[in-house]
Structures are given as C-alpha cells and as structure tokens.
Amino acid sequence: MAKAKLAVTMDEQILAEVDSLVRSHRFPNRSRVIELAVREKLDRLSKSRLADQCSLLDPTFEQSMAEEGIGEEIDQWPAY
C-alpha cells in the first residue's frame, strides 16, 4: 500500500512516550507507532458505529421480519 507523509503536532509528553517506545525497540520508528495507533482508533470507531446502529434496531421487529414468509419460500431454496 502506498504511504504518504504528513506533519503531526502533538503534546510533548505524548511525544516523549512515543520516543520511549522507539528507544525500547517496541517499534522501529515514530511513524510506525503513530500509524498503528491511528489504525487501532479507526477500527474501534468503526466497531462502535456498528454497535450504535445495532442498538437502534427493535429485536422483536427484526425477528418477525426474519421469520416472515420463511415457510412459503423453503420449497424454492436449492437443495445442498
């Protein structure tokens, strides 16, 4: 995947922690620390959006929609 450069401004204490991770060889460089942190945050946000949308569903209604007409359609399903 192609990579792009960007400038990031952050609190000096956070940068000190990032540098500590690099010095302890937990990450090869600052860029990798920041890239992984952003990736993890984006993944968490994506999962929370799905959970938020699921919480808006009415379980009783969704169950009735799932079961509606299933008996009539079963004859049309291919044999496996």
C-alpha atoms as an extended CHARMM CRD file, in Angstrom:
* protein
*
        80  EXT
         1         1  MET       CA              0.0000000000        0.0000000000        0.0000000000  PROA      1               0.0000000000
         2         2  ALA       CA              1.3020000000        3.4570000000       -0.8470000000  PROA      2               0.0000000000
         3         3  LYS       CA              2.2960000000        5.6820000000        2.0390000000  PROA      3               0.0000000000
         4         4  ALA       CA              2.0010000000        9.4470000000        2.3160000000  PROA      4               0.0000000000
         5         5  LYS       CA              3.9370000000       11.8300000000        4.5370000000  PROA      5               0.0000000000
         6         6  LEU       CA              2.2250000000       14.2240000000        6.8920000000  PROA      6               0.0000000000
         7         7  ALA       CA              3.2030000000       16.5770000000        9.6690000000  PROA      7               0.0000000000
         8         8  VAL       CA              1.7290000000       15.9320000000       13.1100000000  PROA      8               0.0000000000
         9         9  THR       CA              1.7080000000       18.3070000000       16.0420000000  PROA      9               0.0000000000
        10        10  MET       CA              1.3340000000       16.7090000000       19.4660000000  PROA      10              0.0000000000
        11        11  ASP       CA              1.8510000000       17.3040000000       23.1330000000  PROA      11              0.0000000000
        12        12  GLU       CA              5.4800000000       16.9700000000       24.2120000000  PROA      12              0.0000000000
        13        13  GLN       CA              4.5920000000       14.3820000000       26.8780000000  PROA      13              0.0000000000
        14        14  ILE       CA              2.9060000000       12.1580000000       24.2950000000  PROA      14              0.0000000000
        15        15  LEU       CA              5.9070000000       12.5210000000       22.0050000000  PROA      15              0.0000000000
        16        16  ALA       CA              8.2000000000       11.5330000000       24.8980000000  PROA      16              0.0000000000
        17        17  GLU       CA              6.1560000000        8.3620000000       25.3580000000  PROA      17              0.0000000000
        18        18  VAL       CA              6.3290000000        7.6170000000       21.6320000000  PROA      18              0.0000000000
        19        19  ASP       CA             10.0980000000        8.1170000000       21.6900000000  PROA      19              0.0000000000
        20        20  SER       CA             10.3540000000        5.8140000000       24.7000000000  PROA      20              0.0000000000
        21        21  LEU       CA              8.5940000000        3.0620000000       22.7610000000  PROA      21              0.0000000000
        22        22  VAL       CA             11.0340000000        3.5110000000       19.8930000000  PROA      22              0.0000000000
        23        23  ARG       CA             14.0880000000        3.5580000000       22.1980000000  PROA      23              0.0000000000
        24        24  SER       CA             12.9200000000        0.3400000000       23.8650000000  PROA      24              0.0000000000
        25        25  HSD       CA             12.6830000000       -1.2560000000       20.3830000000  PROA      25              0.0000000000
        26        26  ARG       CA              8.9650000000       -1.9260000000       20.6900000000  PROA      26              0.0000000000
        27        27  PHE       CA              8.5490000000       -0.0420000000       17.4000000000  PROA      27              0.0000000000
        28        28  PRO       CA             11.0640000000        0.7100000000       14.6550000000  PROA      28              0.0000000000
        29        29  ASN       CA             10.2420000000        4.4410000000       14.4630000000  PROA      29              0.0000000000
        30        30  ARG       CA              7.7830000000        7.1910000000       15.4010000000  PROA      30              0.0000000000
        31        31  SER       CA              5.8420000000        6.7920000000       12.1820000000  PROA      31              0.0000000000
        32        32  ARG       CA              5.0290000000        3.1580000000       12.9080000000  PROA      32              0.0000000000
        33        33  VAL       CA              3.8170000000        3.9760000000       16.4450000000  PROA      33              0.0000000000
        34        34  ILE       CA              1.5220000000        6.6970000000       15.1710000000  PROA      34              0.0000000000
        35        35  GLU       CA              0.3050000000        4.6730000000       12.1740000000  PROA      35              0.0000000000
        36        36  LEU       CA             -0.6890000000        1.7320000000       14.3810000000  PROA      36              0.0000000000
        37        37  ALA       CA             -2.3300000000        3.9900000000       16.9610000000  PROA      37              0.0000000000
        38        38  VAL       CA             -4.4500000000        5.6590000000       14.2750000000  PROA      38              0.0000000000
        39        39  ARG       CA             -5.3460000000        2.2650000000       12.7530000000  PROA      39              0.0000000000
        40        40  GLU       CA             -6.4780000000        0.9250000000       16.1480000000  PROA      40              0.0000000000
        41        41  LYS       CA             -8.5640000000        4.0460000000       16.7990000000  PROA      41              0.0000000000
        42        42  LEU       CA            -10.2260000000        3.8370000000       13.3790000000  PROA      42              0.0000000000
        43        43  ASP       CA            -11.0200000000        0.1550000000       13.9560000000  PROA      43              0.0000000000
        44        44  ARG       CA            -12.5650000000        0.9420000000       17.3400000000  PROA      44              0.0000000000
        45        45  LEU       CA            -14.6460000000        3.7650000000       15.8840000000  PROA      45              0.0000000000
        46        46  SER       CA            -15.8650000000        1.5020000000       13.1050000000  PROA      46              0.0000000000
        47        47  LYS       CA            -16.9540000000       -1.1650000000       15.5780000000  PROA      47              0.0000000000
        48        48  SER       CA            -18.6600000000        1.3480000000       17.8420000000  PROA      48              0.0000000000
        49        49  ARG       CA            -20.6150000000        2.7760000000       14.8930000000  PROA      49              0.0000000000
        50        50  LEU       CA            -21.8980000000       -0.7080000000       14.1030000000  PROA      50              0.0000000000
        51        51  ALA       CA            -22.8380000000       -1.2520000000       17.7470000000  PROA      51              0.0000000000
        52        52  ASP       CA            -24.5970000000        2.1390000000       17.8240000000  PROA      52              0.0000000000
        53        53  GLN       CA            -26.6170000000        1.2820000000       14.7310000000  PROA      53              0.0000000000
        54        54  CYS       CA            -27.4890000000       -2.1730000000       16.0670000000  PROA      54              0.0000000000
        55        55  SER       CA            -28.7490000000       -0.6430000000       19.3020000000  PROA      55              0.0000000000
        56        56  LEU       CA            -31.3190000000        1.2940000000       17.2520000000  PROA      56              0.0000000000
        57        57  LEU       CA            -32.9160000000       -1.9260000000       15.9840000000  PROA      57              0.0000000000
        58        58  ASP       CA            -36.0600000000       -3.3410000000       17.5560000000  PROA      58              0.0000000000
        59        59  PRO       CA            -35.2570000000       -7.0270000000       18.2520000000  PROA      59              0.0000000000
        60        60  THR       CA            -38.9120000000       -8.0960000000       18.1520000000  PROA      60              0.0000000000
        61        61  PHE       CA            -39.4970000000       -6.4230000000       14.7960000000  PROA      61              0.0000000000
        62        62  GLU       CA            -36.2520000000       -7.7740000000       13.3360000000  PROA      62              0.0000000000
        63        63  GLN       CA            -37.1460000000      -11.3190000000       14.4750000000  PROA      63              0.0000000000
        64        64  SER       CA            -40.6080000000      -11.0830000000       12.9200000000  PROA      64              0.0000000000
        65        65  MET       CA            -39.1130000000       -9.7930000000        9.6600000000  PROA      65              0.0000000000
        66        66  ALA       CA            -36.6120000000      -12.6580000000        9.6110000000  PROA      66              0.0000000000
        67        67  GLU       CA            -39.3210000000      -15.2440000000       10.1460000000  PROA      67              0.0000000000
        68        68  GLU       CA            -41.9180000000      -13.7040000000        7.8370000000  PROA      68              0.0000000000
        69        69  GLY       CA            -42.7210000000      -15.9790000000        4.9360000000  PROA      69              0.0000000000
        70        70  ILE       CA            -39.8990000000      -18.4230000000        5.6290000000  PROA      70              0.0000000000
        71        71  GLY       CA            -42.2480000000      -21.4060000000        5.4220000000  PROA      71              0.0000000000
        72        72  GLU       CA            -43.5220000000      -20.4030000000        1.9910000000  PROA      72              0.0000000000
        73        73  GLU       CA            -40.0720000000      -19.8570000000        0.4970000000  PROA      73              0.0000000000
        74        74  ILE       CA            -38.3880000000      -23.0150000000        1.7780000000  PROA      74              0.0000000000
        75        75  ASP       CA            -39.6130000000      -25.0260000000       -1.2090000000  PROA      75              0.0000000000
        76        76  GLN       CA            -37.8260000000      -22.5760000000       -3.5240000000  PROA      76              0.0000000000
        77        77  TRP       CA            -34.4440000000      -22.9680000000       -1.8670000000  PROA      77              0.0000000000
        78        78  PRO       CA            -31.8920000000      -25.0460000000       -3.7670000000  PROA      78              0.0000000000
        79        79  ALA       CA            -31.0050000000      -28.4790000000       -2.3740000000  PROA      79              0.0000000000
        80        80  TYR       CA            -27.4990000000      -28.7410000000       -0.9640000000  PROA      80              0.0000000000
